[in-house]
Amino acid sequence: MRFNITKLTAVTALALGLAAAGAGAQAQTLRIAHVDPDEWTASKKGAAAHVFKNIVEGETDLTVELFPAGALGNEDELVNQVQEGLTQIALVSGAMSKVCPAASVLDIPYTFASATIAWDVLDGPFGDALAAHCLDKTGLRTLAYGETGFRNFTNGTREIRTPADMEGLKFRVQPIPLYIEMVKGLGGEPTPIAWTELPNALSTGVVDGQENPVGVIYANNLHKLQKYMTLDGHVYAADFIIINDEFFQSLAPAEQEVVAKAARVAGTMGRAIQQWGTAEGVNKVQAEGMQVYSPTSDELAMFAEKAQPAVVEYLRGELGDDAKWIDDLQAAVSTASE
């Protein structure tokens, strides 16, 4: 069963249509797309894509063409294109849960205490099972998992050490019910605002704060509009390296092996760049005057106790039979945390 989640723009559809028309003459070409910058030393998806290209071209006769920085559309469009076979591979994060709802369980707040636990879960039996489930639902094979990183709260009013400090503060959130329920549970006031409108909303006081990975906060100068950051890591966002399964099955066994290996290395590289970007970002925002607080384990437990119940209840209602993935994830995290 496949889901088309958005219509392509006329320009994008025309460009991809021409590319598809010439597929017979370019049978050995593989297109990989993402929305991050192409700069591989700073961009997690950019680095992953370049590493993938180098390995595949070095060990097979396949040619890999890179389409970074949203050249072929946003993440929803990229997922659609890979499903249709217009693009062979994409690196996406949140868009995956729109076509495979079970993937949304990864966004349950305060699920992963550390990146290493998240890696163990995603690279282990749970990640394999989720990939198989999403393949069955969408025709998209998850070759490997990368990392978008932990999301953290910032605000311009006061330091946040416990959920009580969030009461009365308005936080910009993505227009996603899960994030709305999370902020409500923590005592804040969730305010869905488009990404492009966020700087103005912070400057004018429409909202007091927002939440994003550290690298995003620094790269977009949000630290210049906010005084406080709390490294609570409420949601760990994974990147999915997905490939059209029909295309994958059309490859020779040796090519499939190299493509799968290249994706695993690419995911690891993306994780490394993301970890570096987070550490560098924390140092830079502090150097430029932002106050950064790291909650204790007891304080994080308070955040989890407030945020998780509402989100889990919401997801159980949304997922129906797929709600079992909530329990499976919690069991996998418990095992990885031992």
N, C-alpha and C positions, 0 to 999 in steps of 0.2 A: 504494500500500500504506500503510495507516494503523495506528498503534499506540496502544492505550489503555493508559496506564501506571499508572493508579490509579483507584480507584473514588471517586466523589464521596460526601461525607457526605450523610446523609439530608436535613439542613437545606439544604445547598447545592444539592442536586439539586432539591429542592422549589422553592426560590427561582428557580433557573434555568429550571425547567420552566414556572413561571408566566410568566416573562419571555418564553420562547420561544412560549408559547401566545398572547401578545399581540403577536407580531412583525408580524402582518399589519396591525395597527392602528398600529404604530410602525415602518413600513418605512424611515423616514428616520433612525432612531436607531442609532448605532454605539457599542458598549460597549468600553472599553479598561481592562485590569486589570493590576496589578502588585503586588508584595509590599513595596515600599519605603514609607516615610512619604509623606504628601501634601505636606509642606512643600517647596515648590518651590525655595526659596533654598538648601537644604542637601541635598535628596534628588535623586540623579541621575535615577532613574526618575520621581520626582514632578515634577521640572522638565520632563523630556521629555514626559510625558503632558499637562501644562498647555499647553506650547507647541503640541503636536499639536492639541489641542482648539481653541485660539485660531485657528490657521490654517485648519483645516477648517471651523469654523463661520463664519469670516469670509469664506470664498471659495466656500462651497457652501450648499445648503439642508439639509445633514446636521446632525443634533444629536449631540453626543458626550457620553456619560456616563462619568465617571471612577470607577473602583473601586480605590482604593489600599490599601496596608497589609494585603494579604492578605484583603480583604473577601470575595473569591470563592474563597479557598483558597490553597494553596501553589503553587509554580511548576509542579510536576508536574500538579496539578489544572488550572491555567490552560491549559497546553498541551493537555490533554485537552478542555477546554471549547471552545477555539478550533477544534480539529479537528472537534468535533461541531457547531460553529456556534452554540453557546449564548452564547459571547462572541466578538466579532468580532476584537479585537486584544489581544495581551498583550506585555508586555516581560519577557523571561526571560533567564537566563544559562545556568547549568549544566544545567538541565532539557532544553535543546535536544539535547544529545548523547545523551540517553536514547532519543529517537525518531529522531534522525538521527546514528548513531554516527560518521560522518565528521567531524562538528563537534568531536569530542573531540581531534582533532589540534591544535587551538588551545591545548590545555592542556599540550603538550609543554614541559617546563621550559626556561627561558632561550632561548626561540625569538626573542622580540622584545627588542632592545636598548633600545628606547625606544617611547613611545606613538606618536610620529609614524610610525615604521616600521610599527607595527601598523595604524594608520589607512590608510596607503598600501596595505597588503596587503588589508585588508578592503574598502576602497572601490575596489579595482582589479579586474582580471580574476579573481584567485583568489577574492575575496569573491563576485563575481557567479556564478562557477562553483559554489561551495559552496552558494549560495542556490538555484540551479537544481536542484542535486542533492537538496537537502533538500525542495524543493517536490515533486519527483517521488516522493520516499519517503514524504512525510507529508501532502501537501495543504496545507501551510503555506507561505505566501509570505513570505520575509524582505524586508521593505520597506527596512530600513536596519540598521546596526550602531551600538549605543551602547557604553558602557564601564562595567564594574564595577571595573576597575583592577588594578594589580599587587599581588600577594600577597607578603608579607615575613615573615621569621622573627623571633620574639621569644623570650626565655628569661630566667630569673631566676638563672642560674648564672655565665655568663661572656660576654664579648664574642665574637662570631663574625665572624672575618675571612676564614677559609678553611674548606673542608670538614673539615679536621682538627679544627677547634674544635667540630664537631658530634658527634664520636665520644663515645658513652656517654650522650648526652642523649636523653631521651624527649620526643617531640613529638606533641601532639595533632594528628591529621589527620582529614579527613572520611573516612567509610567508603567510599572510592573507591580501587580498586586502583592507579590511576595515581599518586595521592598517596602511597600506601604504598610503591610502587616507587621514587618519587623520593627520599623520606627515607632509605630503605635505601641507595640509591646514594650518598647524601651522607655515609653513616656514622652517621646518627642512628637512633634506635629509634622507628618509627612506632607510634602508639597511637590506634586509631580510638575516638573518644568523641563522643557526641551534643553538639550545640551547646549545649543547655540545661544540660549537666553540666560544661561547660568551666570556668567560674569556680571551682567547687568543686574540680575536678581540679587546677587551678593552685594554689589556696590550700593544699591538703592535700599537695601534692607528688606526686600520682599521675603527673603529667607535669611536665617542666621547662619546656616551652615550647609554642608553637603558631604557626600561620601564618595571616595574613589581610591584607586591604588596610588601609592606615593608617587610613582613615576608620572602618572597622569596629572596629579596635583602640581608637581613642579614644572613639567613641560608646558602646562597651560597657564602658568603664573597665578594659580589660584591661591598659593601661599601668600601672595602680595595683597590679597583681599581678605585673608583670614589670619587670626592671631594664634589659634590653638589647634593642635592636631593630637588625636588620641590613637595610638597604634593598637586598636582593639582587634583588627583583622577579622571583622564580622563575617565576611563572605570570601571564600577562596574561589577564584574564577579560573577554570581550566580552558585551554585551547584544544580544539578537536582538529586533528589533521585528517581530513576526510577525502575519499576518492570515490568516483563513480564505480560501483562494483562490476558493472558490465565491462567497463574498460579494463579494470584490474584483471578480470577473468580472461580477457582477450590477450593478455601478455603471456609470453613464454614463461614457464616455471622459474627459470633463472632470473628473468627480469622481475617477476613478482617478488622474489627473494630480495633482490637489491632494492627495489622500491620500498618494501616493508622495512628493511634495515635502515635505509636512508631516512625514512620518516621517524624512526625511533631516535636516531642520532639528532635529527632536526628538532624533535621535541625536547631533548635534553639540552641542546644549545639554547632554545628559547627560554627554558627554565633558568639557565645560567645567566643569560642576559637580563632577565627579569629580576633575579636576585641581586645582581650587581646594580641595576637601576634603582632598586628600592633602597639599598644601603647608601648609594651615592645621593639619592634624593633626600633622604633623612638628613644627611650631613649638610646638604646645600640649603634646605629650608631653615635649618637651625642657624646656619651661618648668616642667613638673611633676616634673622630676627623672629622666626616662628618658634613658639614654645611647643615642644613635643613630649608627650607623656606615654609611657609604656605601662599599662595596667598590670597588677600582680595577678597571680593565678586565682586568688580568691575573688578579686574584682571581676575577672573574666567570667568566673562561674556565675556571678550575679547577673552579668549581661546575658549569658546563655539562658539562665533561668527565666528571665523576663521575655527574651526575644523568640526562643524556639517554639513554645507551645502554640502561639497564634499562627506561626508559619506552618508548622506541621499539620495543624488542624485544617488550614486552608488547602494545603497540598493533598491531604487525604481526600478531601471533597472533590478536588479537581482531577486527581489521577484515577480514582475508581479502583479497578483491579490492579492497576500499575502502582498503587500505593505500597505494595510489597517492597518496592525498591527503597522506600524510606527505611524499613526495618533491615533490609539487606545492607544498606550503607552504614547504618549504625553498628551492625554486627562487624562489618569489615573494619570500621574505624576502631572499634574496641579491640579487635585482634591486633591491628597495626600499632596500637598504643601500649600494648603489654611490654 
